[in-house]
Amino acid sequence: MSPVSKAVGAVLLLAAALVGASFLPAKDAGASASVGLVVFKGSGFGREVRDPFAARLKAHGSSAEVHVLTPTCDKVSRINSVRKLLAHGVGVLVVFGTCAAQDAAEATNKVPIVLLAGYDPTGGRPDRPAWMGNNVTGLSCRTSVPLLYENMHKTAPLETVGFLQCSDDDDGAAQLRDVQAVASSRDFQLIVANASGASAGQLARTFSPAQFVHVGWGCDPQVLGFDLERLGRPLVTQSPGLKGSGIVLSLAANAEAMIDDGAALAARLLKGERAANIPIAEAKKVDFLVDLQEALALGLRIPFEVLQANR
């Protein structure tokens, strides 16, 4: 074969290859990757979050597999879960709670991390805290304590409020500071009690003067060891996913919307966006909920203006 014929043949083979390639299906950026969820006990969520998250991830254009681990809320258990998922080769970590996100950031500065169900991960600052490095983004679930307490006061004039503290990590401490600020501005007494090592009977006696008990961050019934109803007072919460058990008023990030927003962030990261370029955002949807059945059981009358605020 002449040199000219060889050259023509090579060109034709190259052209055929290019034409053939044009008919190959486009590769999904998230198709071969996977997402690891760290949903520690006490976050208000559990293993059942896997399927909703996977469905929303697919809706945002990623077919990544989703793996979930549910450690206890101690640091060793959380870090072990993060390490297991990293060893499995996940492309993105999604963690529930600021303390778990800090643990994940300690374990890796390469795999992007999405923080969900954190009360105030930036500590109220406009800039990113140093612990986030360049691989953490996510959502803040902080809601308006003044608005919640305004509706509490309309329901029962506030003289004393109890605050049940279940966590002294950054989320729990930030929430308590917000509640203390409102107590100072509205001039009511705040009784703070820690759930650690206390029985339901002891806490009920401590909170007996209170019109309401604010159930603090991380106070999930599955880790408390007693039913919240045993506190014997009307309860309020800012925690997403927490309901029933005597909770009358809730002002919290909508859990379904938070899962959707988290899946959208994970899909963006799987497709190559950098976490450092995505600022921590506020929850897009916040629900103010009134549980009339719980209120009736506690003999509490909810005024119409509070019910109207629920619409």
Secondary structure, 3 states (H helix, E strand, C coil): CCHHHHHHHHHHHHHHHHHHHHCCCCCCCCCCCEEEEECCCCCCCCHHHHHHHHHHHHHCCCCCEEEEECCCCCHHHHHHHHHHHHHHCCCEEEEECHHHHHHHHHHCCCCCEEEEEECCCCCCCCCCCHHHCCCEEEEECCCCHHHHHHHHHHHCCCCEEEEEECCCCHHHHHHHHHHHHHHHHHCCEEEEEECCCCCHHHHHHHCCCCCEEEECCCCCHHHHCCCHHHHCCCEEECCCCCCCCCEEEEEEECHHHHHHHHHHHHHHHHCCCCHHHCCCEECCCEEEEECHHHHHHCCCCCCHHHHHHCC
